[in-house]
Amino acid sequence: MHFGDTVIHQNGGVMKKPPDKLDEMEVFQQALYNLASKHVKGDDPSSLFMCCGIMLKTCIEMYLSVLNDAAVEKVLQEVIRTIPTLRDKVEHELKKITMH
């Protein structure tokens, strides 16, 4: 399971992801963005919250299918740890869009 530059293993351990997985992960992430964008209405922020909530719920359900509760909690703690990095990335991407 991947967050930012980390991989969460089945035992809940955390390590850096291998560089050869970057392309595969970026392709998958873009596919998720494309799918979600079909359901997000630009003038209705609640549609964005609905999509994000469903994806988060689905992720947690998938984690629970292979991890115990303690390992899922480690995953969520790692997600929380990466918020500042992800915020910087999102802000950088948004700046690129508004500059064009």
C-alpha positions as CSV (number, residue, x, y, z in Angstrom):
1,M,0.0,0.0,0.0
2,H,1.5,3.3,-1.0
3,F,1.4,6.8,0.4
4,G,3.6,9.5,-1.0
5,D,7.1,8.1,-1.0
6,T,6.3,5.2,1.4
7,V,5.0,1.6,1.1
8,I,3.0,0.0,3.8
9,H,3.6,-3.8,4.0
10,Q,1.2,-6.4,5.1
11,N,2.7,-6.5,8.6
12,G,2.2,-2.7,9.0
13,G,5.9,-1.9,8.4
14,V,6.8,1.2,6.6
15,M,9.6,1.7,4.0
16,K,10.5,3.7,0.9
17,K,8.9,2.6,-2.3
18,P,11.0,1.3,-5.1
19,P,11.5,3.7,-8.0
20,D,10.4,1.2,-10.6
21,K,6.8,1.3,-9.1
22,L,6.5,5.1,-9.6
23,D,5.1,4.9,-13.1
24,E,2.6,2.2,-12.3
25,M,1.4,4.1,-9.3
26,E,1.1,7.4,-11.2
27,V,-0.9,5.7,-13.9
28,F,-3.2,4.2,-11.3
29,Q,-3.6,7.5,-9.5
30,Q,-4.5,9.3,-12.8
31,A,-7.1,6.6,-13.5
32,L,-8.6,7.3,-10.1
33,Y,-8.6,11.1,-10.8
34,N,-10.3,10.4,-14.1
35,L,-13.0,8.2,-12.5
36,A,-13.7,10.7,-9.7
37,S,-13.8,13.7,-12.1
38,K,-16.9,12.1,-13.8
39,H,-18.7,12.4,-10.5
40,V,-17.5,15.7,-9.2
41,K,-19.6,18.7,-10.2
42,G,-17.5,21.9,-10.3
43,D,-20.3,24.0,-8.6
44,D,-21.0,21.4,-5.9
45,P,-18.3,20.8,-3.4
46,S,-20.4,18.1,-1.7
47,S,-19.9,15.9,-4.8
48,L,-16.1,16.1,-4.2
49,F,-16.6,15.2,-0.5
50,M,-18.8,12.3,-1.5
51,C,-16.2,10.9,-4.0
52,C,-13.3,11.4,-1.5
53,G,-15.3,9.8,1.3
54,I,-16.2,6.8,-0.8
55,M,-12.6,6.3,-1.9
56,L,-11.4,6.6,1.7
57,K,-14.0,4.2,3.0
58,T,-13.2,1.7,0.2
59,C,-9.5,1.9,0.9
60,I,-10.0,1.2,4.6
61,E,-12.3,-1.7,3.7
62,M,-9.6,-3.1,1.4
63,Y,-6.9,-2.7,4.1
64,L,-9.2,-4.5,6.6
65,S,-9.5,-7.4,4.2
66,V,-5.8,-8.2,4.6
67,L,-4.6,-6.3,7.7
68,N,-5.5,-6.4,11.4
69,D,-6.8,-3.2,13.1
70,A,-3.4,-2.2,14.5
71,A,-1.8,-2.4,11.0
72,V,-4.7,-0.3,9.5
73,E,-4.1,2.2,12.3
74,K,-0.4,2.3,11.3
75,V,-1.4,3.0,7.7
76,L,-3.7,5.8,8.7
77,Q,-1.0,7.3,10.9
78,E,1.4,7.3,7.9
79,V,-1.2,9.0,5.8
80,I,-1.6,11.7,8.5
81,R,2.2,12.1,8.6
82,T,2.3,12.7,4.8
83,I,-0.4,15.5,4.8
84,P,2.1,18.4,4.8
85,T,4.1,16.9,1.9
86,L,0.9,16.2,-0.1
87,R,-0.4,19.7,0.7
88,D,2.8,21.2,-0.8
89,K,2.4,18.9,-3.9
90,V,-1.2,19.9,-4.4
91,E,-0.5,23.6,-4.0
92,H,2.4,23.3,-6.5
93,E,0.2,21.5,-9.0
94,L,-2.6,24.1,-8.6
95,K,-0.1,27.0,-9.2
96,K,1.0,25.3,-12.4
97,I,-2.6,25.1,-13.6
98,T,-3.3,28.8,-12.8
99,M,-0.2,30.0,-14.5
100,H,-1.1,28.4,-17.8
